[in-house]
Amino acid sequence: MTESKSNPLTPELYQYVLDHNPQLDPVQRALVETTVSLLPDSAHLQVAEEQAPLLAFLVRLTGARDILEIGTFTGLSALSMAQALPAGGSLIALDISEEWTAHAREAWAKAGVADRVDLRIGDGLESVRALPAEPHLDLVFLDADKVNYINYWEETVPRLRAGGLIVVDNVFFHGEVVAPEATEMGAAVKAFNDHAAADGRMETVMLTVADGLTLARKKG
């Protein structure tokens, strides 16, 4: 077995990472705190703090103008990406909860990016299938119901422009992908990881960011 060069992520080292990343702005910070205080039982669904500047960085790096987010929750990831969009860019955000996304709408308005975000409430898979079938997306962030990860992948890859990027969160699923036994969602994520890695249309790399993050670029 290849030896890992990763260091154990102690609280001190994690804080060091956050200190050396772009800092959350006041609206982003307030959204994090609001989510934790008002939705304590669901706050774990929010992207990790270091992922917010990473997503913004990827938007700028790729020059993405048309973004799809599948799974918005209270809106931190969408906020970060919308703020990084160039003039004329737009983001479609998909979620099932009016309650959760009410906090997102408020944050987007405070940050002045509400006009860049098209929030669509309903079944995520149906919403993706309702999008134009031709390649038009530059970046997709997938952080929704894990049992449908493969289905989301199969619906978004054809809609992704050549060179476009899919970013997939929770690909470790709390370590269940290597556990002898896994929950239904853990098993679904493990199956998705194998599916994505074997897809000849894409080139993928899995990173040890937060609960695991896969970046996949469409060939062509």
Secondary structure, 3 states (H helix, E strand, C coil): CCCCCCCCCCHHHHHHHHHCCCCCCHHHHHHHHHHHHHCCCCHHHCCCCCHHHHHHHHHHHHCCCEEEEECCCCCHHHHHHHHHCCCCCEEEEEECCHHHHHHHHHHHHHHCCHHHEEEEECCHHHHHHCCCCCCCEEEEEECCCHHHHHHHHHHHHHHEEEEEEEEEECCCCCCHHHCCCCCHHHHHHHHHHHHHHCCCCEEEEEECCCCCEEEEEECC
